Amino acid sequence: MTIGRVARCLTVGIVLSIIGIGLLPFLLVFMLIDVNGLTEFDPTPIYTLVNKFIGGSKT
């Protein structure tokens, strides 16, 4: 592995981690609102798919 490839991998990893950490508060608030049943819209398709695989159910 060359130094350039290592630098690219580190840069992409750092950027993705900054984006992930930046979105975490919004995702936490969305989850808490959804759990309390305060939303008037359907969850995203990805959320529905993951919820189906982990065996969660909406009542």
LODRENDO-253294 format. One record per residue (C-alpha): x, y, z; residue in three letters. Coordinates in pm, whole numbers, plus 50000, padded with zeros to 5 digits. Each point is the difference from the previous one (the first is absolute). Layout:
REM residues N
XYZALA ...
REM end
This chain:
REM residues 59
500005000050000MET 501365033549903THR 499955031150214ILE 497525016349760GLY 497544971250033ARG 500285000450380VAL 499395037750002ALA 496924995849777ARG 498574972650221CYS 500575020550314LEU 498475031049843THR 496864981449890VAL 499704983750343GLY 500345033050183ILE 497445017149773VAL 497484971750044LEU 500474999950377SER 499495037850021ILE 496804996949795ILE 498804971050216GLY 500705017950326ILE 498375031549863GLY 496774981449911LEU 499814981050329LEU 498015026350198PRO 497415003049722PHE 499624962349978LEU 499634997850378LEU 497255026450003VAL 498244983049708PHE 500144966550180MET 498625014650325LEU 497145017449818ILE 499184968149809ASP 500074978650316VAL 497615023950174ASN 497634998949702GLY 500115037349933LEU 500714997249626THR 497305004249739GLU 501994984949714PHE 501204965249918ASP 503594991550082PRO 502544997249723THR 500124968049794PRO 503444991650142ILE 498645002850356TYR 497054978049907THR 502284973949842LEU 502374999150299VAL 497054998650240ASN 498624970249806LYS 503284981150024PHE 500505006150373ILE 496434989050074GLY 498615033050123GLY 496345007749965SER 497875031250006LYS 496944999350221THR 
REM end
